[in-house]
Amino acid sequence: MGEEIRCIGCGASLQSEDKSLPGYLPQSALQKVLDGENEEVYCQRCFRLRHYNEIMPVALDNDDFLALLNSLSSKKALIVNVVDLFDFSNSLIASLKRFVGQNDFILVGNKFDLFPKNSKESKIKDWMRQEANRMGLYPKEIFLISAAKKKNLDDLIKYLNANSQDQDVYFVGTTNVGKSTLINAIIDKMGDVQDLITTSRFPGTTLDKIEIPLDNGHFLVDTPGILTKKQLASRLSVKELDLVSPKKPLKPATYQLLPGNTIFLAGLGRIDYLQGPSTSFTVYASRSMYVHRTKTEKADEFYAKHVGELLTPPSAEDDLPPLKGQEYHIKYRSDVLFAGVGFITVPEGCVIKAYTPGGIGLGTRRALI
């Protein structure tokens, strides 16, 4: 038995058997260490932390994470919930109201750059506020930003500076909302800060945090991303996620429909037009997403035949339940939401049935565009 080799970041013994345990390194990388090619090596977690400022995600029912949230109510802190504007209801942390205590919290809606150019910020913010209020959450402020494009960051940074004079600022969010990208963009905007990233554990937990020291002696604190089964993003492969996640502003694609027509958003969404006049439905989704129109009477057969091939994602490897539908009577021009995928604008006076895997992320709102 050779000498035990440890990660130079966290000191954990290196192993390639279990990703969830400390010291994990893929077998190929570990072999290089064993062969003496690399003398000093970081485990995968420390490597990602060091090079990408990424902390390993945790499940929402993780006891250590709940302990972290509980601890926030007893601190003086500003809490920032970063949300994905294309998966708002699932990336808003509903349980936050139990943990905020007397502290203020703000909502930061990411991926604003993907909304069509003519979108009104005030309309989007009103919708976010109403949805948050419906869940018993009352954000002090709402910001719309693009972390990837570094858009609208100045107002957010100004607010954080003003509100961190007597408290630390904690960033929380589910996975794939762009929280790490936002933190890195803020770091870039802050300029040349020495000793920028320090990582440590939250007391009494196995969780890591990234602390960004501010000039006033307080910190911006990045917490682990939360894995939730309610997000399609957590159930798709990286390749599929890349396919369904928009990269450029969404371009409307309009389809003239009669009752008895169905539209598929790859294999992740379906909308049946049940009742109403001949009218147009407008689809807002990634340009690489396959959209298909067919007759409703043939839709089940078409789906069964083509899911995982023409209608992909999903693929056979994905952990997704079958499509589950919900009927909506559209009283005013509305967006039917397919969370994480896009939305379809439907005129008033229509009856539709919308489907997603397991009904995940289905909903409606007054049309934003």
Phi and psi in degrees as a GROMACS rama.xvg file:
@    title "Ramachandran Plot"
@    xaxis  label "Phi"
@    yaxis  label "Psi"
@TYPE xy
-74.1907  176.842  GLY-2
-68.1826  141.365  GLU-3
-67.4654  133.029  GLU-4
-106.88  131.359  ILE-5
-114.967  151.43  ARG-6
-67.228  132.935  CYS-7
-78.3005  -6.65093  ILE-8
-87.214  -57.283  GLY-9
-108.823  -11.0391  CYS-10
83.8199  1.76713  GLY-11
-71.6333  149.236  ALA-12
-69.9108  128.569  SER-13
-72.2941  138.164  LEU-14
-151.303  157.723  GLN-15
-122.295  14.0299  SER-16
-86.1718  -39.0061  GLU-17
-136.45  113.084  ASP-18
-59.6935  -30.2113  LYS-19
-81.4687  -10.9666  SER-20
-97.1127  156.046  LEU-21
-58.0282  151.031  PRO-22
80.4705  11.6521  GLY-23
-68.29  137.452  TYR-24
-145.496  135.425  LEU-25
-55.7658  148.011  PRO-26
-52.3113  -42.4337  GLN-27
-62.9786  -40.2118  SER-28
-70.7402  -38.8088  ALA-29
-65.4013  -36.3988  LEU-30
-62.0213  -38.2461  GLN-31
-61.8296  -37.5591  LYS-32
-67.3512  -45.4935  VAL-33
-62.7115  -32.9168  LEU-34
-81.7734  -1.48156  ASP-35
82.5184  12.1164  GLY-36
-74.053  -37.5755  GLU-37
-116.855  126.72  ASN-38
-91.9134  -45.0127  GLU-39
-106.36  125.971  GLU-40
-143.374  145.973  VAL-41
-98.6035  144.643  TYR-42
-67.7704  168.883  CYS-43
-59.8507  -40.8846  GLN-44
-62.3825  -48.3495  ARG-45
-66.6868  -35.4836  CYS-46
-61.9077  -47.4818  PHE-47
-65.458  -37.6078  ARG-48
-63.8842  -44.6976  LEU-49
-70.3593  -42.1848  ARG-50
-95.7702  -26.6722  HIS-51
-122.737  2.51503  TYR-52
52.0812  42.0574  ASN-53
-111.861  133.578  GLU-54
-104.021  144.155  ILE-55
-60.8551  133.808  MET-56
-70.5944  162.326  PRO-57
-131.363  160.448  VAL-58
-78.0303  149.902  ALA-59
-62.0904  -25.9492  LEU-60
-93.888  12.6089  ASP-61
-63.7757  122.078  ASN-62
-58.5639  -38.6593  ASP-63
-65.9516  -37.4111  ASP-64
-68.0956  -40.6867  PHE-65
-63.5749  -36.105  LEU-66
-64.6398  -39.7051  ALA-67
-61.7429  -48.439  LEU-68
-60.8921  -42.4754  LEU-69
-59.221  -37.0887  ASN-70
-68.212  -25.4027  SER-71
-64.877  -33.3789  LEU-72
-67.3002  -22.9053  SER-73
-94.0247  -4.42107  SER-74
-101.207  163.049  LYS-75
-90.6532  111.182  LYS-76
-151.139  151.102  ALA-77
-101.43  128.784  LEU-78
-108.402  128.659  ILE-79
-114.11  111.858  VAL-80
-95.2273  110.823  ASN-81
-85.6318  126.97  VAL-82
-124.88  156.491  VAL-83
-92.9087  119.078  ASP-84
-63.2871  -17.6016  LEU-85
-97.9575  1.61382  PHE-86
-147.594  50.0105  ASP-87
-60.9068  -52.1602  PHE-88
-64.8188  -29.8844  SER-89
-87.527  -19.2805  ASN-90
-98.6721  -9.11392  SER-91
-77.3714  125.946  LEU-92
-83.7353  97.7865  ILE-93
-60.0978  -34.7766  ALA-94
-74.3258  -3.71818  SER-95
-57.1388  -32.7758  LEU-96
-60.5851  -26.3686  LYS-97
-75.2304  -19.6445  ARG-98
-111.608  -12.177  PHE-99
-69.3346  -33.8654  VAL-100
64.179  -134.407  GLY-101
-88.5704  2.45187  GLN-102
-76.8209  155.366  ASN-103
-80.6182  150.652  ASP-104
-136.781  151.243  PHE-105
-124.305  155.7  ILE-106
-105.992  132.67  LEU-107
-119.107  109.451  VAL-108
-87.2257  114.514  GLY-109
-94.9326  160.416  ASN-110
77.1945  27.5602  LYS-111
-62.1658  -28.686  PHE-112
-62.9462  -17.138  ASP-113
-86.272  -13.3385  LEU-114
-70.0291  146.797  PHE-115
-54.3308  152.256  PRO-116
-55.6295  -31.0141  LYS-117
-86.6208  10.7397  ASN-118
-70.8755  140.071  SER-119
-94.3918  124.199  LYS-120
-58.8012  -41.7741  GLU-121
-62.1296  -37.9157  SER-122
-64.7719  -43.7593  LYS-123
-66.4798  -42.2631  ILE-124
-64.3666  -40.1667  LYS-125
-60.3649  -44.1814  ASP-126
-62.3682  -44.7679  TRP-127
-60.2453  -44.1867  MET-128
-63.7536  -43.9947  ARG-129
-61.9342  -43.8655  GLN-130
-64.1673  -42.7291  GLU-131
-63.3948  -45.7373  ALA-132
-59.2259  -38.5902  ASN-133
-62.163  -27.8437  ARG-134
-94.6132  9.81538  MET-135
80.596  18.3563  GLY-136
-111.235  136.5  LEU-137
-127.424  84.1882  TYR-138
-65.7733  141.741  PRO-139
-69.2912  -41.2053  LYS-140
-143.605  158.558  GLU-141
-129.265  132.49  ILE-142
-122.845  142.215  PHE-143
-111.587  122.483  LEU-144
-138.784  168.549  ILE-145
-124.029  110.599  SER-146
-66.8991  -42.231  ALA-147
-65.5557  -39.9192  ALA-148
-95.1791  0.0106444  LYS-149
54.2514  44.1713  LYS-150
-100.451  138.539  LYS-151
63.8111  24.888  ASN-152
-81.4205  -26.314  LEU-153
-59.5477  -44.2238  ASP-154
-64.8566  -39.0944  ASP-155
-64.7505  -46.8008  LEU-156
-62.2273  -40.5748  ILE-157
-59.8805  -43.6119  LYS-158
-64.9191  -45.1866  TYR-159
-63.0568  -40.5322  LEU-160
-60.2873  -46.4183  ASN-161
-66.0424  -32.2014  ALA-162
-101.153  7.64744  ASN-163
-109.431  13.5568  SER-164
-66.4928  -31.2721  GLN-165
-127.888  18.9488  ASP-166
-162.155  158.614  GLN-167
-81.4799  159.514  ASP-168
-116.172  121.252  VAL-169
-106.052  125.769  TYR-170
-95.8441  126.938  PHE-171
-128.706  152.93  VAL-172
176.716  160.195  GLY-173
-78.2022  170.518  THR-174
-67.5992  156.427  THR-175
66.2557  16.7552  ASN-176
-92.3722  -8.37572  VAL-177
92.1676  22.4333  GLY-178
-64.2903  -46.7251  LYS-179
-63.8952  -39.8679  SER-180
-61.6692  -40.8766  THR-181
-63.9191  -46.6605  LEU-182
-57.6146  -44.4999  ILE-183
-65.0084  -37.4719  ASN-184
-65.6499  -39.1821  ALA-185
-64.3977  -42.3507  ILE-186
-58.4141  -45.9329  ILE-187
-59.2979  -42.7867  ASP-188
-68.121  -30.524  LYS-189
-73.5584  -13.9047  MET-190
85.2814  -151.988  GLY-191
-81.6783  89.0873  ASP-192
-101.308  124.281  VAL-193
-77.1797  154.158  GLN-194
48.5844  48.7136  ASP-195
-63.764  -55.3312  LEU-196
-103.533  123.472  ILE-197
-123.611  136.228  THR-198
-112.837  142.976  THR-199
-152.46  176.909  SER-200
-96.2806  148.489  ARG-201
-70.936  134.2  PHE-202
-53.2772  133.653  PRO-203
75.733  8.51076  GLY-204
-130.62  169.589  THR-205
-96.6262  8.72135  THR-206
-86.5799  144.591  LEU-207
-91.7309  157.932  ASP-208
-137.538  153.927  LYS-209
-109.246  127.303  ILE-210
-112.139  128.538  GLU-211
-108.698  109.94  ILE-212
-70.3182  134.68  PRO-213
-100.715  161.569  LEU-214
-60.1183  -26.7301  ASP-215
-86.6018  7.15142  ASN-216
91.4416  -8.42471  GLY-217
-96.3509  178.859  HIS-218
-130.009  150.167  PHE-219
-93.1116  127.119  LEU-220
-117.169  121.44  VAL-221
-96.2239  128.674  ASP-222
-105.08  165.558  THR-223
-61.8594  145.236  PRO-224
-68.0904  145.662  GLY-225
-98.4577  128.462  ILE-226
-85.6329  126.048  LEU-227
-133.368  137.892  THR-228
-66.8074  -13.8335  LYS-229
-76.5432  -10.2964  LYS-230
-100.328  125.774  GLN-231
-58.0916  -35.4684  LEU-232
-55.8502  -33.7211  ALA-233
-79.7303  -5.17123  SER-234
-112.988  -4.30145  ARG-235
-104.431  157.063  LEU-236
-72.9167  164.23  SER-237
-58.7316  -40.7707  VAL-238
-63.7362  -44.0428  LYS-239
-69.2294  -38.7639  GLU-240
-60.4008  -39.503  LEU-241
-62.8174  -34.2204  ASP-242
-71.3692  -42.9405  LEU-243
-89.2237  -18.4415  VAL-244
-82.2829  121.022  SER-245
-63.0066  144.2  PRO-246
-109.703  -27.2781  LYS-247
-121.622  163.177  LYS-248
-51.4127  137.689  PRO-249
-67.1999  130.797  LEU-250
-101  126.288  LYS-251
-65.4071  137.1  PRO-252
-120.278  118.177  ALA-253
-100.656  134.499  THR-254
-122.623  127.462  TYR-255
-80.7259  122.162  GLN-256
-125.568  150.565  LEU-257
-115.306  156.176  LEU-258
-53.8653  138.406  PRO-259
99.0671  2.43757  GLY-260
-103.775  150.943  ASN-261
-131.963  143.065  THR-262
-118.918  133.886  ILE-263
-105.313  135.439  PHE-264
-100.908  91.458  LEU-265
46.6999  -135.47  ALA-266
-105.067  15.4305  GLY-267
-105.176  -10.4655  LEU-268
-152.781  150.905  GLY-269
-149.439  141.05  ARG-270
-133.64  124.064  ILE-271
-101.303  130.693  ASP-272
-91.3456  110.65  TYR-273
-93.0571  -39.5031  LEU-274
-156.287  137.893  GLN-275
141.558  -177.015  GLY-276
-79.9283  173.184  PRO-277
-65.2122  125.054  SER-278
-155.611  175.755  THR-279
-110.515  135.735  SER-280
-105.465  137.945  PHE-281
-113.404  121.876  THR-282
-96.4513  129.394  VAL-283
-117.676  105.697  TYR-284
-153.912  170.03  ALA-285
-54.9696  142.555  SER-286
-66.429  -20.7257  ARG-287
-90.0344  -0.681972  SER-288
-80.403  129.601  MET-289
-78.0984  120.824  TYR-290
-111.678  131.214  VAL-291
-133.915  132.609  HIS-292
-105.707  138.657  ARG-293
-151.854  177.093  THR-294
-80.8082  139.952  LYS-295
-58.5914  -37.1909  THR-296
-64.1747  -22.7297  GLU-297
-102.057  -1.80465  LYS-298
-65.2088  -43.6391  ALA-299
-60.6838  -45.3921  ASP-300
-63.9857  -42.6388  GLU-301
-61.7273  -44.2404  PHE-302
-63.7336  -48.4903  TYR-303
-58.9415  -36.6523  ALA-304
-75.5882  -35.7347  LYS-305
-112.973  -6.65787  HIS-306
-61.9717  135.18  VAL-307
87.9089  -9.05541  GLY-308
-120.977  -89.3476  GLU-309
-64.8231  -43.8998  LEU-310
-92.3815  82.1229  LEU-311
-136.651  141.275  THR-312
-66.8144  166.709  PRO-313
-84.8055  172.062  PRO-314
-120.509  173.82  SER-315
-60.4233  -27.798  ALA-316
-77.2262  -16.4275  GLU-317
-73.8157  146.364  ASP-318
-93.3575  68.4563  ASP-319
-121.17  136.345  LEU-320
-73.6156  166.182  PRO-321
-65.4947  162.474  PRO-322
-60.2559  137.152  LEU-323
-132.013  132.975  LYS-324
-108.07  159.89  GLY-325
-141.536  137.046  GLN-326
-90.236  140.336  GLU-327
-130.961  133.167  TYR-328
-97.5195  109.308  HIS-329
-84.0872  106.945  ILE-330
-86.4463  -26.2798  LYS-331
-142.795  161.363  TYR-332
-52.5511  121.962  ARG-333
-135.016  155.643  SER-334
-96.6557  125.398  ASP-335
-90.9003  123.026  VAL-336
-95.0341  132.199  LEU-337
-118.623  86.5755  PHE-338
-55.3165  131.485  ALA-339
84.3962  -9.74269  GLY-340
-115.008  -45.0671  VAL-341
156.313  -158.147  GLY-342
-151.804  160.072  PHE-343
-124.894  123.951  ILE-344
-85.3569  127.016  THR-345
-121.222  133.186  VAL-346
-69.0704  163.133  PRO-347
-65.5272  157.228  GLU-348
81.5293  12.8374  GLY-349
-107.721  148.357  CYS-350
-111.599  125.75  VAL-351
-131.952  163.488  ILE-352
-127.73  125.199  LYS-353
-112.204  146.949  ALA-354
-132.491  142.729  TYR-355
-139.831  168.032  THR-356
-58.0775  117.644  PRO-357
66.5189  10.2795  GLY-358
73.6889  12.4865  GLY-359
-63.7599  127.621  ILE-360
71.9125  19.0718  GLY-361
-80.0279  145.649  LEU-362
177.482  175.284  GLY-363
-134.28  161.58  THR-364
-153.875  162.064  ARG-365
-57.9895  138.917  ARG-366
-56.0011  130.062  ALA-367
-86.5376  -20.4371  LEU-368
